[in-house]
C-alpha cells in the first residue's frame, strides 16, 4: 500500500530525467529564438555595411583622386570620435572586456559610428578590413537587445558572443567559422562552449539574412586535392614558422605605430591626419592602388599568378599597419587575408607547393596566428575553398598559432581566464 502513495526509488530518477529533458528542450528553444533575433539584426547590419562598402570601393576605383583627401577624412573622423566616441574608441577590445567583466552596456552609437567611419576609410583609400566593423556592430546591437530584454549577466555574455559570431559569419559568408570565432577569440587557448548554441544559430541566421538581402560574397577558387606526405608535412612546418614571423611583425608594427603616435601626437584627429599623409605618400611611392582598401583583386590573383610580386605581402602589411595604427576604422581580417595569400603564393613557389594551395593556406594561417583563432580559421579555409584544403590549413594554422606566442591583434584577449559565460537563458 505504501508503494501507491510514494514513488519508488526507480520512479524518482525517471521523474528527474523527465524534468531535466523538458528543461533542456525549453532552454534550447529559448536559445534558438534569441540566437535567431541576434542573427537577423547582425545579418541586416552586415548587409547594409557590405552594400555601402561596395559602393564606396567602386566609386574610389573610378575616382582615384579621392585618395589625396584621406588625411582630411582622417581629421574629420578623428574629431568626431574624439568629440562623441570616447566610450567606444577601444573597438573590439571593448567588446572582449565587456564579455569578460560584464561591464556597462556597449553604447548603441558604436554601430553607426564604426559603420560610417569604415566606409569613409575605404572611400578615401585607407588599407583596412571589415571584420572589426561587423563584430562591433553585432556586439553593440546585441547588447542593446540584451538590456531591453533585461537578461541575466550570464545570458548577456552568451548573447554578446553570439553577436560577434553573427557579425563575423554574415560579413564573410562563413557561418560555421563565424560561430567558432565568436567562442574562440575571447580567451586565448580556450573555447567557450557554453555559448555554442546561440553563436551557431546567430551565425547561420545572420548569413541567411545577409544573402536574402541580396549580398553576394567573394568566390574563391576551389582547392584541388593534395595528398599529405612526410616531406609536405615538414614543408608546412617551415611555412608555419614564416607565417608566425609575419603575423608577429604585423602585430608589432601596428601596436608600435599606435603607441608611439599616442605619445608624440596627443589628439586623435591629427594622428589620423598624419597617418593619412603617410598612406598617400606610400601610394605615390609604389605607383599602384593594389594595396589600398580591401585588396580583394590581389587576393584572387595570388591563387593563379606566378608573376605576383614576391614583396606584395610586405607592402600590404606596411599600408595596413599605418592605416590601423593611426586610428582609421575597419578591421584587420581581409588585409591579413591579402598578406597571407600573397605570402603563401610566394612560399609555394619557393617550396614547390602549388601556389593555389599555398595562397589558400596562407590566407587562413596569418589571421589564425594574429588572432589566436586556429580552429575558426581552419574551418573558414574549408568554407571558402573547399574540403581538400582543410588538413593543410589545419596543420599550418595550429603550428603558426603555437609559434606566434601570446601576441594578438586583440590586446584585450586574456590567457586561460576563468569561464566567462553562463549556462541557460534566463530572460
KOLKE-41005 format. One line per 2 residues: number of its first residue (from 1); for each residue x, y, z of C-alpha. Coordinates in pm, 1 decimal. Last residue first. Layout:
<atoms>
NUM> X,Y,Z  ...
</atoms>
This chain:
<atoms>
427> 1516.1,3616.1,-1989.7  1702.2,3335.9,-1817.3
425> 1890.2,3156.9,-2088.8  2093.3,2860.5,-1969.2
423> 2460.9,2802.6,-1897.3  2674.2,3105.8,-1824.6
421> 2969.6,3261.4,-1998.1  3302.8,3389.1,-1874.2
419> 3488.6,3079.1,-1764.7  3802.1,3194.7,-1589.5
417> 4090.4,3324.5,-1791.3  4336.5,3095.8,-1966.0
415> 4514.4,3380.1,-2141.3  4325.4,3702.0,-2193.4
413> 4244.4,3884.2,-2514.7  4228.0,4260.9,-2459.0
411> 4521.3,4324.8,-2696.0  4325.3,4196.1,-2993.1
409> 4582.8,4190.1,-3274.1  4741.7,3917.2,-3068.2
407> 5073.6,3826.1,-2912.2  5097.8,3523.3,-2686.0
405> 5341.0,3315.7,-2890.7  5347.2,3310.4,-3271.0
403> 5483.8,2956.5,-3281.6  5171.5,2794.2,-3137.3
401> 4935.6,2985.5,-3367.7  5158.3,2912.6,-3668.5
399> 5155.9,2545.1,-3569.5  4776.1,2530.9,-3544.6
397> 4705.7,2734.2,-3858.7  4966.9,2541.0,-4060.5
395> 4835.2,2195.7,-3977.4  4468.9,2298.5,-4002.2
393> 4518.6,2467.9,-4339.6  4678.7,2154.9,-4487.5
391> 4411.2,1923.3,-4348.4  4128.4,2156.5,-4460.3
389> 4227.5,2248.4,-4815.8  4058.4,1943.6,-4972.8
387> 3723.2,2039.9,-4808.0  3653.0,2350.0,-5014.8
385> 3798.8,2698.7,-5058.3  3583.1,2940.3,-4859.0
383> 3416.2,2701.9,-4614.1  3732.1,2491.2,-4581.8
381> 3950.8,2794.2,-4515.7  3695.5,2914.3,-4261.1
379> 3717.2,2582.7,-4078.7  4092.6,2619.4,-4037.2
377> 4032.3,2984.1,-3946.4  3791.7,2900.3,-3664.9
375> 4022.2,2631.6,-3527.4  4335.9,2847.2,-3532.7
373> 4188.1,3150.6,-3352.4  4480.8,3320.9,-3179.5
371> 4408.4,3645.0,-3368.3  4743.3,3703.9,-3540.5
369> 4823.4,3334.7,-3582.9  4482.5,3248.6,-3729.3
367> 4497.7,3565.0,-3941.8  4823.8,3453.6,-4096.9
365> 4700.0,3094.6,-4130.6  4380.7,3142.7,-4328.9
363> 4513.2,3327.1,-4634.2  4842.2,3136.9,-4608.6
361> 4664.6,2804.8,-4656.4  4472.4,2933.2,-4957.1
359> 4776.0,3100.2,-5115.3  4991.7,2790.5,-5068.9
357> 4721.5,2566.3,-5216.3  4680.3,2796.7,-5517.8
355> 5058.9,2830.1,-5548.2  5109.1,2456.4,-5580.8
353> 5386.5,2368.8,-5331.4  5745.5,2350.2,-5459.4
351> 5894.4,2537.9,-5165.5  5988.0,2870.1,-5328.9
349> 5675.6,2888.9,-5543.6  5452.8,2796.1,-5251.3
347> 5627.2,3048.1,-5030.5  5539.6,3326.3,-5275.0
345> 5175.7,3215.1,-5300.6  5156.8,3178.6,-4924.5
343> 5289.4,3531.5,-4870.6  5038.2,3666.4,-5122.9
341> 4752.8,3476.9,-4957.6  4861.9,3559.8,-4603.9
339> 4909.3,3932.1,-4658.3  4582.7,3960.5,-4851.6
337> 4396.6,3754.0,-4589.4  4560.8,3977.1,-4328.4
335> 4420.1,4278.2,-4516.0  4080.8,4099.6,-4511.3
333> 4097.4,4029.3,-4138.6  4241.0,4351.1,-3996.0
331> 3934.7,4559.2,-3936.8  3782.2,4893.3,-4019.0
329> 3838.1,5234.8,-3868.0  4139.4,5462.5,-3905.7
327> 4335.6,5513.1,-3583.9  4692.5,5576.1,-3698.3
325> 4785.7,5216.1,-3619.3  4505.7,5089.2,-3844.2
323> 4620.1,5283.5,-4151.4  4994.8,5257.3,-4083.6
321> 4977.3,4884.3,-4011.3  4760.3,4833.4,-4319.2
319> 4994.4,5003.7,-4566.9  5300.4,4831.1,-4418.1
317> 5147.3,4482.0,-4418.7  5018.9,4537.4,-4771.0
315> 5373.9,4625.1,-4879.7  5521.8,4321.8,-4706.1
313> 5269.0,4080.7,-4860.7  5341.1,4213.2,-5210.8
311> 5716.0,4151.1,-5174.5  5718.9,3845.7,-5401.7
309> 5547.6,4047.5,-5674.3  5283.4,3830.6,-5846.0
307> 5433.4,3667.7,-6152.3  5309.6,3318.8,-6060.5
305> 4950.3,3444.6,-6093.9  4686.4,3185.5,-6004.3
303> 4586.3,3190.1,-5638.6  4762.6,3519.3,-5562.6
301> 4547.3,3693.6,-5822.4  4236.9,3640.0,-5608.2
299> 4399.4,3813.9,-5311.9  4519.6,4092.0,-5541.5
297> 4163.4,4156.6,-5659.2  4040.6,4153.2,-5294.9
295> 4269.1,4438.7,-5183.7  4041.4,4554.0,-4902.1
293> 4118.6,4923.0,-4942.0  4456.4,5027.3,-5080.0
291> 4746.0,4794.4,-5163.7  4669.5,4748.4,-5532.9
289> 4642.2,5125.0,-5589.6  4974.9,5138.3,-5773.6
287> 5276.3,5369.9,-5803.4  5472.2,5233.4,-5506.5
285> 5581.0,5583.8,-5398.3  5250.9,5757.2,-5467.7
283> 5062.0,5506.7,-5257.4  5326.6,5526.1,-4984.6
281> 5286.5,5905.5,-4972.5  4908.1,5876.8,-4957.1
279> 4940.7,5626.9,-4672.0  5184.5,5858.5,-4489.1
277> 4953.8,6158.9,-4528.1  4660.6,5956.1,-4397.1
275> 4862.4,5859.9,-4090.9  4938.9,6229.4,-4033.9
273> 4568.2,6319.5,-4047.4  4478.9,6019.7,-3831.7
271> 4726.2,6129.0,-3566.7  4595.3,6485.9,-3600.7
269> 4235.4,6379.6,-3538.1  4341.0,6151.5,-3247.3
267> 4499.4,6423.7,-3035.7  4811.3,6359.1,-2831.7
265> 5064.7,6336.1,-3111.6  5403.1,6203.8,-2996.5
263> 5287.7,5969.3,-2722.9  4972.0,5848.0,-2899.5
261> 5167.6,5802.5,-3221.7  5431.0,5595.7,-3048.3
259> 5163.8,5367.1,-2907.2  4968.3,5330.0,-3233.0
257> 5271.2,5291.7,-3457.8  5420.2,5037.6,-3219.0
255> 5093.3,4840.9,-3197.3  5066.4,4815.9,-3576.7
253> 5435.2,4729.8,-3620.8  5434.5,4461.3,-3351.4
251> 5111.2,4298.8,-3467.7  5220.1,4293.1,-3832.7
249> 5565.8,4159.3,-3747.9  5410.1,3894.2,-3526.3
247> 5189.2,3776.7,-3812.8  5489.0,3776.0,-4049.0
245> 5700.8,3568.9,-3812.2  5416.4,3326.4,-3743.7
243> 5355.0,3277.6,-4117.2  5722.9,3203.8,-4176.5
241> 5719.6,2942.9,-3899.5  5400.6,2791.5,-4041.2
239> 5560.1,2752.7,-4386.1  5857.6,2574.2,-4227.5
237> 5611.7,2338.9,-4056.5  5415.5,2303.8,-4380.7
235> 5732.7,2197.3,-4561.2  5788.1,1928.3,-4298.5
233> 5434.6,1798.8,-4358.0  5496.9,1801.7,-4733.8
231> 5803.8,1580.6,-4684.8  5616.0,1336.8,-4461.5
229> 5332.3,1316.7,-4716.3  4987.3,1469.7,-4738.0
227> 4793.8,1422.6,-5059.3  4697.5,1739.8,-5248.9
225> 4335.2,1765.1,-5365.0  4243.5,2080.1,-5554.3
223> 4123.0,2391.7,-5376.8  3814.9,2567.2,-5510.6
221> 3884.6,2916.7,-5639.1  3748.6,3192.6,-5413.6
219> 3406.0,3347.2,-5460.5  3367.9,3686.8,-5294.5
217> 3033.5,3721.3,-5119.7  2694.1,3811.0,-5260.4
215> 2452.5,4040.7,-5079.5  2091.8,4040.9,-5198.7
213> 1900.8,4087.1,-4872.4  1843.1,3712.1,-4854.7
211> 2222.0,3664.0,-4851.8  2260.9,3884.5,-4545.0
209> 1968.0,3718.4,-4368.9  2097.2,3366.4,-4436.9
207> 2441.8,3461.4,-4303.3  2292.7,3617.8,-3989.6
205> 2067.6,3315.5,-3936.3  2369.4,3085.9,-3958.4
203> 2586.9,3297.9,-3729.5  2310.6,3364.6,-3478.5
201> 2216.5,2996.5,-3454.9  2577.0,2885.5,-3407.9
199> 2651.0,3156.3,-3152.1  2328.9,3087.9,-2960.9
197> 2408.7,2715.4,-2945.1  2783.0,2740.9,-2874.4
195> 2769.8,2986.5,-2584.0  2853.2,2721.5,-2323.5
193> 3136.3,2604.2,-2548.7  3361.7,2898.1,-2462.9
191> 3674.2,2783.0,-2647.2  4006.2,2818.2,-2465.0
189> 4363.5,2886.2,-2576.3  4342.3,3264.2,-2576.3
187> 4011.6,3378.4,-2433.1  3753.2,3578.8,-2627.5
185> 3867.3,3484.2,-2979.8  3746.9,3125.2,-2968.0
183> 3373.5,3142.7,-2899.1  3275.5,3403.7,-3158.2
181> 3534.1,3254.2,-3392.8  3362.9,2914.3,-3369.4
179> 3026.4,3058.5,-3472.6  3177.4,3265.9,-3753.0
177> 3373.2,2967.8,-3882.7  3047.6,2774.6,-3909.7
175> 2864.0,3068.6,-4068.4  3119.1,3158.3,-4338.5
173> 2955.1,3420.4,-4561.6  3225.4,3674.7,-4477.5
171> 3013.3,3954.6,-4326.4  2747.8,3711.4,-4203.9
169> 2979.5,3484.1,-4007.6  3171.2,3767.4,-3839.8
167> 2865.5,3968.2,-3737.9  2663.4,3669.4,-3620.6
165> 2958.2,3523.7,-3430.1  3031.6,3851.5,-3252.4
163> 2663.0,3888.4,-3168.4  2653.6,3529.1,-3043.8
161> 2945.6,3602.2,-2810.9  2748.6,3904.1,-2690.2
159> 2445.7,3679.9,-2643.7  2645.8,3445.9,-2422.7
157> 2769.3,3733.0,-2210.1  2417.2,3871.3,-2174.3
155> 2290.1,3527.9,-2074.9  2535.7,3517.6,-1785.8
153> 2453.2,3875.6,-1683.5  2084.4,3794.5,-1668.3
151> 1850.3,3921.2,-1937.1  1673.2,4254.4,-1913.8
149> 1509.0,4223.2,-2258.4  1597.5,4586.5,-2339.8
147> 1943.9,4529.4,-2195.5  2010.7,4224.3,-2409.2
145> 1875.0,4392.9,-2722.7  2114.3,4687.5,-2680.7
143> 2392.5,4437.5,-2616.5  2311.9,4266.6,-2944.8
141> 2326.3,4590.6,-3142.8  2661.9,4679.4,-2984.0
139> 2806.9,4330.5,-3036.7  2697.1,4291.9,-3398.1
137> 2814.9,4639.2,-3494.4  3148.9,4581.8,-3323.2
135> 3197.4,4242.0,-3489.4  3092.5,4366.9,-3833.7
133> 3318.9,4672.5,-3812.2  3618.2,4475.4,-3693.1
131> 3560.7,4217.2,-3966.6  3564.3,4477.8,-4245.7
129> 3922.7,4535.4,-4350.0  4163.6,4825.5,-4372.6
127> 4403.8,4993.3,-4612.4  4274.7,5350.6,-4632.9
125> 4174.3,5462.1,-4981.8  3934.3,5754.9,-4943.7
123> 3612.1,5556.7,-4980.1  3760.0,5273.8,-4775.6
121> 3820.8,5484.4,-4465.3  3488.0,5661.2,-4522.7
119> 3303.5,5327.5,-4521.0  3487.4,5231.9,-4202.4
117> 3394.5,5553.6,-4021.9  3030.6,5531.1,-4127.7
115> 2989.9,5175.7,-3999.1  3206.8,5230.0,-3688.8
113> 2998.7,5528.7,-3580.6  2664.5,5377.7,-3680.1
111> 2722.7,5062.7,-3466.7  2911.7,5222.3,-3175.0
109> 2615.0,5453.0,-3120.8  2443.1,5168.8,-2934.6
107> 2681.7,5220.3,-2644.2  2812.5,4890.2,-2503.8
105> 2620.4,4848.0,-2179.5  2845.9,4874.3,-1876.1
103> 3092.9,4595.3,-1797.0  3021.8,4225.9,-1751.5
101> 3395.5,4177.3,-1693.0  3493.2,3919.8,-1954.0
99> 3227.5,3988.4,-2217.2  3268.0,4363.5,-2169.7
97> 3646.7,4337.7,-2198.2  3616.2,4149.2,-2527.7
95> 3370.7,4400.9,-2675.1  3582.8,4695.7,-2561.4
93> 3885.6,4529.4,-2722.2  3695.6,4510.3,-3049.9
91> 3655.6,4888.1,-3054.8  3852.3,5072.1,-2783.0
89> 3715.8,5404.5,-2915.6  3365.1,5328.6,-2791.7
87> 3335.5,5548.2,-2482.1  3538.7,5831.1,-2638.8
85> 3308.9,5844.1,-2939.0  3144.1,6186.2,-2940.0
83> 3415.8,6452.8,-2952.9  3728.0,6244.3,-3006.7
81> 3544.3,6009.8,-3241.8  3401.7,6300.7,-3441.4
79> 3741.0,6474.5,-3448.3  3910.9,6158.3,-3570.9
77> 3652.4,6113.3,-3845.6  3711.3,6470.6,-3965.8
75> 4092.7,6461.4,-3947.6  4104.4,6116.8,-4104.8
73> 3888.0,6232.7,-4393.6  4123.0,6527.1,-4437.8
71> 4424.1,6291.1,-4446.2  4244.1,6063.7,-4698.4
69> 4174.5,6355.8,-4937.3  4454.0,6256.7,-5178.2
67> 4279.8,5922.4,-5218.3  3981.4,6097.1,-5379.2
65> 4194.9,6149.9,-5690.5  4132.3,5782.1,-5757.2
63> 3784.3,5849.3,-5894.5  3667.4,5530.1,-6065.1
61> 3823.8,5299.8,-5807.8  3702.4,5530.0,-5531.1
59> 3342.3,5498.7,-5652.3  3362.5,5120.1,-5675.8
57> 3511.0,5094.5,-5326.0  3245.7,5324.4,-5174.7
55> 2958.0,5140.1,-5343.7  3096.9,4801.9,-5234.0
53> 3137.5,4926.0,-4876.8  2783.3,5063.7,-4870.4
51> 2643.4,4725.7,-4974.0  2869.6,4543.2,-4729.9
49> 2757.5,4764.7,-4439.1  2387.8,4738.1,-4518.2
47> 2412.5,4360.0,-4547.2  2622.1,4337.4,-4231.2
45> 2361.0,4529.3,-4030.6  2080.9,4308.6,-4161.1
43> 2277.5,3996.2,-4080.9  2356.8,4117.7,-3730.3
41> 1992.4,4202.9,-3654.5  1860.8,3879.5,-3805.7
39> 2126.5,3675.1,-3626.2  2056.1,3833.0,-3286.3
37> 1688.2,3750.8,-3318.6  1770.1,3399.4,-3437.7
35> 2002.9,3345.2,-3142.4  1732.3,3460.5,-2902.1
33> 1472.3,3226.0,-3050.3  1708.1,2929.6,-3083.1
31> 1836.1,2995.5,-2730.3  1483.1,2993.4,-2592.4
29> 1400.5,2671.9,-2775.3  1717.0,2504.9,-2649.3
27> 1641.1,2611.0,-2293.5  1287.8,2468.4,-2317.8
25> 1424.0,2145.4,-2465.6  1685.6,2116.0,-2190.8
23> 1428.2,2179.9,-1918.9  1199.1,1914.9,-2063.8
21> 1483.8,1662.0,-2050.9  1576.0,1760.7,-1695.4
19> 1216.4,1722.2,-1581.6  1190.9,1383.0,-1749.7
17> 1523.5,1273.1,-1600.0  1411.5,1374.1,-1253.2
15> 1087.4,1183.6,-1298.3  1282.6,874.1,-1406.4
13> 1520.2,913.7,-1110.7  1219.3,912.8,-876.2
11> 1040.4,621.0,-1040.0  1315.6,366.4,-964.8
9> 1329.9,469.0,-598.6  960.5,406.1,-578.9
7> 715.2,689.7,-572.6  511.2,714.7,-251.5
5> 135.5,675.5,-222.9  82.7,351.9,-412.9
3> 403.0,194.4,-278.9  283.0,237.8,75.7
1> 0.0,0.0,0.0
</atoms>
